[in-house]
Amino acid sequence: MMHKNILLIRLLQGGAFSLLMMFAYSHLNKPLSSWRDEELIIVIAQDSTLSDEEFSKKLAQQFAAFLHIPIKIILTPADQIEITLKNHRAHFSASGFRSDEKNKSLLFGPGYLTSREQAAFNQEEVSPRNLADLIGKRIAVIAGSNHEKSLKVLQADIPNLSWESRKNQTVEDLLREVAQGKLDYTIANHEQIAQMRNYYENLAVAFDIGKPSKLAWAFPADTENELISKAEQFFVQIEKSGELHTLLDRYYGHNDRLAPLDAAEFIEQTHRTLPRFRHLFEKAGREVNEDWRLIAAIAYQESHWDPLATSMTNVRGMMMLTEITADRMKVSNRLDPRESINAGAKYLELIKKQLPTRIEEPERTWLALSAYNQGSGHLEDARTLTGLQGSNADSWVEVKKWLPLLNNPVYFNKLKHGYARGGEAVIFVENIRAYYDMLTRLTADSEEASKQTHHYQLVSTRDKPAFSLHTPQHKNKLTTGKTDSNYSLSE
């Protein structure tokens, strides 16, 4: 009798466990709700670069706002995105797929960005001349990435081509390994390589892998037509309004700004000179509610963190203040780094407050920086000129097209404040954007940096280590030549 009771209890326990497992399985594999009913679920690759991740997130968020529905973003490795879509765990992928990819299980939205896959190598070594030179070399790419897909296409014609498919790493990790000599080559797109060359000046591009391709969102093959139609309408709208171009400029526009030697010198200065003045930048940042790294980036652009810097026109100090600005900000000694930094930070704050309240970040900061360089009057002239051309005068990416024309009498004779070296203001702002982005990454491991977030910086959910401040010593002189424009809208 006792044996029967034990058997009955075990059967009941087993049944309860089976029911529990069935419930858990059904909960984990419940059909994906319609994007209209609950929320739009979007998957994004977590093993690309920080800029790629943030650009994809921002674009997805704007699409959800366009649809007036909530959004949920899932981060997953690139090689899991397709299976995530096939299993209907997400409505689409906002990490761009190659739109020319032959895949019957996916549908693609409109192409929004033209990308070139390239072979990256360490220029201290012999440059590969063609694809055949890649055979037998140490090559690694991110598993399931567009880069690996490009290699698989080439492998049809070059059977001996082989590589490692890496998981639990990022494109940034692999480019770092190439720079450190741990890999011979990796494949990345031109944006990713340009960005990482700011940290590793010995990185170089050998040649393009295949033809340029258009990136597009990927949807499961059975996605209803209305969602894809909405995506098409969305891209038409943001291309027409210029918002797509603005986003591309925000996340990628400064990647190619610095020459390799300039970037290398900046990194060297961050651990040789910056520690002496960092506390002053932090204090000034707290006083004006600004990220100290932005103020430090301005100071580097102005004086390379030299408190005694003096120009031929008697602009002086860490923040290179004019006599007029110094008097306005009540500076008694422009060569005192504390006074100079505080005055520069407060001057930027003053300029930002003078801008129309409708201008949002990060445009507000970039426009204010151009006024910091050339004066608020000349910025307003450039904005006036931008508006007269039918463009958005509140957008930095639009205004910076017209700033250089302030030195042209055809234009400045008709404007209120006359001649200005507007091109210098564009270079000033774009360099600061590059230095700021680098400082944000280089100091990402500091407690102070982790507490501050601003609208004009990249904020990632990744748990990744910061870039090393210690760069390898290189044997060869490096070229300071610029590359072509680092992105292009699809035609």
C-alpha positions in Angstrom: 0.0 0.0 0.0 2.8 2.4 0.9 4.6 1.5 -2.4 1.4 2.5 -4.3 1.1 5.8 -2.5 4.8 6.6 -3.2 4.2 5.8 -6.9 1.1 8.0 -7.0 3.0 10.9 -5.4 5.8 10.5 -7.9 3.3 10.5 -10.8 1.6 13.6 -9.4 5.0 15.3 -9.0 6.0 14.3 -12.4 2.8 15.6 -13.8 3.2 18.9 -12.0 6.7 19.2 -13.3 5.6 18.5 -16.9 2.8 21.1 -16.6 5.3 23.6 -15.3 7.7 22.9 -18.1 4.9 23.1 -20.7 3.9 26.5 -19.2 7.5 27.7 -19.3 8.0 26.5 -22.9 4.7 28.0 -24.1 5.6 31.3 -22.3 9.0 31.5 -23.9 7.7 30.5 -27.3 4.4 32.3 -27.4 3.6 33.9 -30.7 5.0 37.4 -31.3 2.3 39.9 -30.6 1.3 42.2 -33.5 3.4 45.4 -33.5 0.1 47.3 -33.3 -1.1 45.7 -30.1 1.7 45.9 -27.5 5.1 47.0 -28.6 7.5 47.0 -31.5 10.3 44.5 -30.7 13.6 45.2 -32.6 16.8 43.2 -32.5 20.2 44.9 -32.8 23.7 43.3 -33.1 25.7 43.7 -29.9 29.1 42.8 -31.4 29.6 45.7 -33.9 30.9 49.1 -32.8 29.5 51.5 -30.2 28.5 54.0 -33.0 26.8 51.3 -35.0 24.8 50.1 -32.0 23.8 53.6 -31.0 22.9 54.7 -34.5 20.7 51.6 -34.9 19.0 52.3 -31.6 18.3 55.9 -32.4 16.9 55.0 -35.9 14.7 52.4 -34.4 13.4 54.7 -31.7 12.5 57.3 -34.3 10.6 54.7 -36.3 8.6 53.7 -33.2 7.8 57.4 -32.6 6.7 57.6 -36.3 4.3 54.7 -35.6 3.3 56.1 -32.1 3.9 52.8 -30.4 6.2 51.6 -27.5 9.5 50.0 -28.4 11.6 47.1 -26.9 15.2 46.6 -28.1 16.9 43.2 -27.9 20.7 43.1 -28.1 22.1 39.8 -29.5 25.2 38.5 -31.4 25.1 39.0 -35.1 24.9 35.3 -35.8 21.7 35.0 -33.7 19.8 37.8 -35.5 18.5 35.7 -38.4 17.3 32.9 -36.1 15.7 35.4 -33.8 13.7 36.7 -36.7 12.8 33.3 -38.0 11.5 32.2 -34.6 9.5 35.4 -34.4 11.2 36.8 -31.3 11.4 40.2 -32.9 9.6 42.2 -35.6 12.7 43.2 -37.5 16.5 43.8 -37.2 17.6 47.4 -37.1 21.3 46.3 -37.6 21.7 46.7 -41.3 21.8 43.6 -43.5 23.2 43.7 -47.0 20.1 44.3 -49.1 21.6 42.3 -51.9 21.9 39.2 -49.7 20.1 36.2 -51.1 18.0 34.9 -48.3 14.5 33.5 -48.8 13.7 33.7 -45.1 14.1 37.5 -44.9 12.6 40.5 -46.5 14.5 43.8 -46.7 13.3 47.4 -46.2 14.7 50.3 -48.3 18.4 50.8 -48.4 19.5 53.7 -46.2 23.3 53.6 -46.3 26.0 52.5 -48.7 28.7 50.6 -47.0 32.1 49.2 -48.2 33.6 46.1 -46.6 37.4 46.4 -46.4 40.4 44.4 -45.4 42.2 46.0 -42.5 45.9 45.4 -41.8 48.7 46.6 -39.6 50.8 49.0 -41.8 53.9 48.0 -40.0 53.7 44.8 -42.0 53.7 44.3 -45.7 50.4 45.4 -47.4 48.4 42.7 -49.1 48.1 43.5 -52.8 45.1 41.4 -53.7 42.7 38.8 -52.3 45.2 35.9 -53.0 47.5 37.5 -50.4 44.9 36.8 -47.7 45.3 33.0 -48.2 47.0 31.3 -45.3 47.0 34.4 -43.1 45.5 34.9 -39.6 42.1 36.3 -40.3 39.2 36.7 -38.0 35.7 38.2 -38.4 32.6 38.4 -36.2 30.4 35.3 -36.7 27.3 36.0 -38.7 28.4 39.6 -39.6 28.1 41.2 -43.0 31.9 40.9 -43.0 31.8 37.1 -42.8 29.0 37.0 -45.4 31.3 39.0 -47.8 34.1 36.4 -47.2 31.7 33.5 -47.9 30.8 35.1 -51.3 34.5 35.4 -52.1 35.2 31.8 -51.0 33.2 30.5 -53.9 36.0 31.8 -56.2 38.9 31.4 -53.7 38.3 28.0 -52.0 41.5 28.2 -50.0 40.4 31.4 -48.3 39.8 30.7 -44.6 39.2 32.6 -41.4 38.1 32.3 -37.7 34.5 33.1 -36.9 34.7 34.9 -33.5 31.9 35.0 -30.9 31.7 37.0 -27.7 33.8 39.8 -29.3 33.2 43.0 -31.2 34.5 44.5 -34.4 36.5 46.9 -32.2 38.2 43.9 -30.5 39.3 42.4 -33.8 40.6 45.7 -35.2 42.5 46.1 -31.9 44.1 42.7 -32.4 45.2 43.6 -35.9 46.8 46.8 -34.5 48.6 44.8 -31.8 49.9 42.2 -34.3 47.7 39.3 -33.0 45.9 39.0 -36.3 47.1 39.6 -39.8 43.8 40.9 -41.1 40.1 41.4 -40.3 37.2 42.6 -42.4 35.2 45.7 -41.3 33.4 48.5 -43.0 35.0 51.8 -43.8 33.1 53.5 -40.9 34.4 51.1 -38.3 38.0 51.2 -39.5 38.0 55.0 -39.7 36.7 55.2 -36.1 39.3 52.8 -34.8 42.2 54.5 -36.6 41.7 57.3 -34.1 43.0 54.9 -31.4 45.4 52.8 -33.4 47.3 54.8 -36.0 49.0 51.8 -37.5 45.6 50.5 -38.8 45.2 50.8 -42.5 43.0 49.7 -45.4 44.3 47.3 -47.9 41.4 47.1 -50.4 37.7 46.7 -50.6 36.1 43.3 -50.3 33.6 42.9 -53.0 31.3 45.7 -54.2 29.7 48.4 -52.1 26.4 47.3 -50.7 23.3 49.1 -49.4 22.3 48.4 -45.8 18.7 47.8 -45.0 16.5 46.6 -42.1 15.7 42.9 -42.3 12.2 41.4 -41.6 10.9 37.8 -41.4 9.7 36.6 -44.7 6.1 36.4 -43.5 6.0 39.9 -42.2 2.7 41.7 -43.1 3.0 44.2 -45.9 1.8 47.1 -43.7 4.8 47.1 -41.4 7.2 47.1 -44.4 5.1 49.8 -46.0 5.4 51.9 -42.9 9.2 51.4 -42.9 9.3 52.6 -46.5 7.3 55.7 -45.6 9.5 56.4 -42.6 12.7 56.4 -44.7 11.2 58.5 -47.4 10.2 61.1 -44.7 13.6 61.2 -42.9 15.5 61.4 -46.2 13.3 64.2 -47.4 13.6 66.1 -44.1 17.3 65.6 -43.8 17.0 63.8 -40.5 18.7 60.6 -41.8 21.7 62.7 -43.0 21.8 64.4 -39.6 21.9 61.1 -37.8 24.6 59.8 -40.0 26.6 62.9 -39.3 26.0 62.6 -35.6 27.3 59.1 -35.2 29.8 58.9 -38.1 30.6 62.4 -39.4 33.7 63.0 -37.2 35.3 59.5 -37.7 37.7 60.6 -40.4 38.4 64.1 -39.0 41.8 63.5 -37.4 44.9 62.4 -39.2 46.5 59.3 -37.6 49.5 61.2 -36.1 47.1 63.8 -34.6 45.0 61.1 -33.0 48.1 59.4 -31.7 49.4 62.6 -30.2 46.1 63.3 -28.5 46.1 59.8 -26.9 49.6 60.4 -25.7 48.6 63.7 -24.2 45.6 62.2 -22.3 48.0 60.2 -20.1 50.9 62.6 -20.1 49.3 66.1 -19.7 45.6 65.7 -19.0 46.0 64.2 -15.4 47.5 67.6 -14.3 44.4 69.5 -15.3 41.6 67.0 -15.1 40.4 68.1 -11.7 40.0 71.6 -13.1 37.9 70.4 -16.0 35.8 68.3 -13.7 35.1 71.2 -11.4 34.2 73.5 -14.2 32.0 70.9 -15.7 30.1 70.5 -12.4 29.6 74.2 -12.1 28.0 74.6 -15.5 26.3 71.1 -15.7 28.5 70.2 -18.7 30.5 67.0 -19.3 34.1 67.8 -18.2 35.4 65.9 -21.2 33.7 68.3 -23.6 35.4 71.2 -21.9 38.7 69.3 -22.0 38.2 68.6 -25.7 37.7 72.3 -26.4 40.9 73.1 -24.4 42.9 70.6 -26.4 41.7 72.0 -29.7 42.5 75.5 -28.5 45.9 75.0 -26.8 46.8 71.3 -26.6 46.4 71.8 -22.9 49.1 74.3 -22.7 48.2 77.0 -20.1 50.8 79.4 -21.5 49.8 79.2 -25.1 49.7 82.5 -26.9 48.8 83.3 -30.5 50.1 86.1 -32.8 46.8 87.9 -32.3 47.3 87.8 -28.5 44.7 85.1 -27.8 46.0 83.4 -24.7 45.8 80.6 -22.2 44.4 77.1 -21.9 41.1 78.1 -23.6 42.7 80.7 -25.8 40.6 83.6 -24.7 40.6 87.0 -26.4 41.0 90.1 -24.2 37.3 91.0 -24.9 36.1 87.6 -23.8 38.4 87.5 -20.8 37.1 90.9 -19.6 33.5 89.8 -20.2 34.0 86.7 -18.1 36.0 88.7 -15.4 39.3 86.9 -15.9 42.2 88.6 -14.3 45.0 86.3 -15.6 44.4 84.5 -18.9 47.5 82.3 -18.2 46.0 80.9 -15.0 44.6 77.5 -16.1 41.9 77.5 -13.4 40.6 81.0 -14.5 40.9 80.1 -18.2 39.0 76.8 -17.9 36.2 78.2 -15.7 35.8 81.2 -18.0 35.7 79.0 -21.1 33.1 76.7 -19.6 30.9 79.6 -18.5 31.3 81.3 -21.9 30.0 78.2 -23.7 27.1 78.0 -21.2 26.3 81.6 -21.9 26.3 81.0 -25.7 24.1 78.0 -25.4 21.5 79.9 -23.3 21.4 82.6 -26.0 20.3 80.0 -28.7 16.6 79.6 -29.4 15.0 77.2 -26.9 13.6 75.0 -29.8 17.1 73.8 -30.7 17.7 70.5 -29.1 20.8 68.5 -28.3 23.2 67.6 -29.7 22.7 70.4 -32.3 22.6 73.0 -29.5 26.2 72.1 -28.4 27.7 71.9 -31.9 26.2 75.2 -32.9 27.3 76.8 -29.7 30.8 75.6 -30.3 30.9 77.3 -33.7 29.8 80.6 -32.0 32.5 80.0 -29.3 35.0 80.1 -32.2 33.6 82.8 -34.5 31.1 84.7 -32.4 27.4 84.4 -32.0 26.8 87.1 -34.7 28.5 85.1 -37.3 26.7 81.9 -36.3 23.4 83.8 -36.7 24.5 85.0 -40.2 25.3 81.3 -41.1 21.9 80.3 -39.8 20.2 83.1 -41.7 22.0 82.0 -44.9 21.0 78.3 -44.2 17.4 79.3 -43.9 17.4 81.3 -47.1 18.6 78.2 -48.9 15.5 76.3 -47.6 17.5 74.2 -45.2 17.1 73.7 -41.4 18.9 76.5 -39.6 18.7 74.6 -36.3 20.7 71.7 -37.6 24.5 71.6 -37.4 24.8 69.3 -40.4 23.0 71.9 -42.5 24.6 75.1 -41.0 28.1 73.8 -41.4 27.6 73.6 -45.2 27.1 77.4 -45.3 29.5 78.6 -42.6 32.5 78.5 -45.0 30.7 80.9 -47.3 31.0 83.7 -44.8 34.3 84.6 -46.3 32.7 85.0 -49.8 31.7 88.7 -50.5 28.8 87.4 -52.6 27.3 86.3 -49.3 28.9 88.3 -46.4 28.2 91.7 -48.0 24.5 90.9 -47.6 24.7 89.7 -44.0 24.6 91.7 -40.8 27.9 90.8 -39.3 30.1 90.7 -42.5 33.2 88.6 -43.2 34.1 85.6 -41.1 36.4 82.6 -41.4 33.5 80.2 -41.2 35.5 77.3 -42.5 37.7 77.5 -39.4 34.6 77.2 -37.2 33.6 74.0 -39.0 37.1 72.5 -38.5 37.0 73.7 -34.8 33.7 71.9 -34.1 34.4 68.7 -36.0 37.8 68.3 -34.3 36.2 68.8 -30.9 33.6 66.2 -31.7 36.4 63.7 -32.5 38.4 64.6 -29.4 35.3 64.4 -27.2 34.3 61.0 -28.6 37.8 59.7 -27.9 37.9 61.1 -24.4 34.5 59.6 -23.7 35.8 56.2 -24.6 39.3 56.5 -23.1 37.9 57.5 -19.7 34.9 55.2 -19.7 36.4 53.2 -16.9 36.5 56.1 -14.5 33.9 56.5 -11.8 33.4 60.2 -12.6 32.8 59.4 -16.3 30.2 56.8 -15.5 28.1 59.2 -13.5 27.7 61.7 -16.3 25.5 61.3 -19.4 24.7 64.1 -21.9 22.6 64.2 -25.0 25.6 64.7 -27.2 27.5 61.7 -26.1 27.2 58.0 -27.0 25.7 56.0 -24.2 26.0 52.2 -24.5 24.5 49.4 -22.6 27.6 47.3 -23.2 29.7 45.9 -20.5 32.9 46.4 -22.4 36.3 47.6 -21.1 37.5 51.0 -22.0 40.2 51.6 -24.7 43.7 51.3 -23.4 45.5 54.5 -23.0 48.8 52.8 -23.9 49.3 52.6 -27.6 51.9 50.4 -29.3 55.1 52.1 -30.4 55.4 52.1 -34.2 58.5 51.8 -36.3 57.3 53.6 -39.4 56.3 57.1 -40.2 52.7 57.3 -40.9 50.8 59.1 -43.6 48.5 62.0 -42.5 46.4 61.8 -45.7 42.6 61.9 -45.5 40.3 59.3 -47.0 37.2 59.9 -48.9 33.9 61.0 -47.3 33.2 58.3 -44.8 29.6 57.7 -45.6 27.2 58.1 -48.5 23.4 58.0 -48.6 22.1 55.3 -50.9 21.0 56.5 -54.3 
